[in-house]
Amino acid sequence: LIRQGIKAVIIGRDIGQGLIILMTKVQKKHNADTVLQLISALWEYGDREIAKLMQAKKQAQAATLQDQVDTIVALCEGADTIEQVKSKIATVFDDRVSGVAFSSIHKSKGLEADRIFIIRPELTPHKLAVQPWQQTQERNLQYISWTRSRSELYFVAGE
């Protein structure tokens, strides 16, 4: 949407701050001065740390780190400087909603909208939720996602 000039935000300023912290950490550790150097450093860092997390059987943390790296790399597109990437992150992950708003189910709790699209509903309940209490939490999240709409609810299946 952003590439097409449509205002879109992702609710969760804390997500954006986390991405900037990760990006800054990798940038400093690898002395990345350009966007291309940053992308290369992120891939290297991600591969190494994800392998460690997988070996420690921390699949959820590994998936989160992969998502963070992928998101930063995607936001590097069209940026000439690292500061532009940081600015893009701050703009995209802004809790002030104007335009199309994206949100995790957790962030949507207590919110409503006229029209809700649930993207990839097949991901709930999550496959890593194996304990009974985790499965209960996942069903609760699914319920929350299905009850945010005031009038229209759409399910958008994955590929």
N, C-alpha and C positions, 0 to 999 in steps of 0.2 A: 504494500500500500504506500509506504513512504517513497519508494522508487517512482510510483505513479503520481506523486504529488498529493496524495490523500493523507490528511492529518490523522495519525494513529499514535496512540501511546500504550505503553504496557504499565498497568497499575502495579506499583511496587518499587518505589524509589530506592528501597534498600537493595533490591536486585541490581539496579544500576550502580549503586555505590560499591557493591561487592565486585562487580565487573571492573570498575575503575581501580579498586584496590589490587585485584589480581593482575590487571594490565600493568600497573605501575610497578608491582613486585617483579614481574617477568622482565619488564623494560630495564629496570635497574640492574637486576642480576645478570642480564645478557648484554648490557650496554647497547641496547637498541635505540638508535637515534632516528631511524626512518620507519615508515609504516611497513615497508617490506621486511626490514629487520625484525620488527615487532611480530609480524605474522609468523616468520620463521621461528623465532624464539618461543612463541606461544605453542606452535606445533611440537617443538622439541620438548618443552616443559610438559605439555599435556600428555604426550606419549609416555614419558618417563613416570610421571606421577600417577597416571591412570593404571599403568602396569603394576605399580606398587600397591595401589588400592585394590586392584583385582586379586593380587596375590594374597592380600590380607582379608579377602572375602568381604570387601566393602563395596559391593556392586552399586548401591544407591549413590554413594559418594563419588564413585568413578563416573557414573552417568551424569551427575550434576556437574562435575568438572568438565566432562566432554561437552555438555550443553553450554557452559560458560565460554570455553575456548571457541566453539563454533559460532556463538553469538558475537563475540568480539571480532573474530575474523570477518564475519558477514558485515559488521558495522564499519570495518576498515574500507570497504568498497567505496570508491569515490573520494576518499579522504587523502589529502596531500601531506598532512602532518599528524603527529600523535595527538596534539591538542585538539585537532578537528575530530578525531575519533572520540576523545573524552567528551567533547561538547555534544556529539551525536548521541552518545550513551545517556548523558544527562537529559537531553531533549526527549529521547524515545522512552526512557523509564521515568516518567513524570506522573505523579498522582493527580495532577489537575487534568480532568477529562474534558477534552474538546475534540470532536471527531470520533473515530473508531477507537474503542478502548478494548484492550486485550487484558486478560487477567487469569491467574491461576484460580482454581476452585477455592483455595484457602483465602485468597485476597477478595473473592467475591462474596464471602460470607457476610450477611447483613445488607448486601446491596441488591438493587433491583434495576431492571431496564425493560423497556417495552419489547425489545427484540433481543433474543439471546441465541448465539450459535455455539454449540458445544463441538469443538474440534477434536476429532479422533476419540469419540466416546468409547471405542473398544479398549482404550487404555485404562478404563476404570471398570472393575477394581484392578489395581496394579498387580502385575504378575509376581512381583517380589513380596507382596503381602501374603505371607504363608501362615503366620500365627493367627489363631482365632481372633484375638483382639485387633490385629492389623486388618483382617478382613472386615471386621465390624466398622473400623474407622474408614475403610475404603467405601463401604456401603453408605456410611453417613455422608462422605464427600460426594458420592454420586447423587444422593438425595438433595444435597445443597445445590449442586449444579443444575438439577432438573427443576428447582423451585425458584430460580432467580428472575424468571420472565413474568412480566405483567400480562402479556398477551400472545407473543409468538416465540416458540421454541423450535430450533432447528438442530439436527444432528448432521455433522459433516464428517463422513467416514474417511479414514486414511487411504493410502494408496493400495 
